[in-house]
Amino acid sequence: VDFLFYFKDLFLALIVRPVLRDPFRMVITILGVAIGVAVFLSIQ
């Protein structure tokens, strides 16, 4: 159970707060990953 609380704190600190602070950068990152995956799959 302690692990879940630790994971939740880590998740909030590393993912939720930066996304709330800079949503535009999150959108750019997701688009970049999606384009990278699409290119990788099209090459295969």
N, C-alpha and C positions, 0 to 999 in steps of 0.2 A: 504493500500500500504506500509506503514511503517513496518507493521508486516512482509511482504514478504522480505523486505531488511534485517530486523533483522534475519529472518530465514535463509536467504542466507549466512549472515556472520557467524551465528552459525554453519551451515552445513559445510562451508569451514573450520572453526576453528577446529571442532570436528571430521570431517570425512575425508575431502580431504587432508589436510596437513599431518596428521599422516599416511595416506595410501601412500602418495608420499614419506614420510620419511622412511617408513618401509613396503614395499610391501610384504615381506616374511611373516611377522606376520599377515598381512591381509589374506593371502592365508590360513595360519594355522587356523585362526579364522573361516573363511568361511567353511573350511573342518570340523572343530569341530562342528559347528552348524548343518551342513548337516548330519553328522553322528548321532548326537543327535536326530534330527528329524526322521531319518530313523529307529533308534532303538525304539523310542517312537511309531512310526506307526506300526512297526513289532510286538510290544508287544500287541497293541490294537486288 
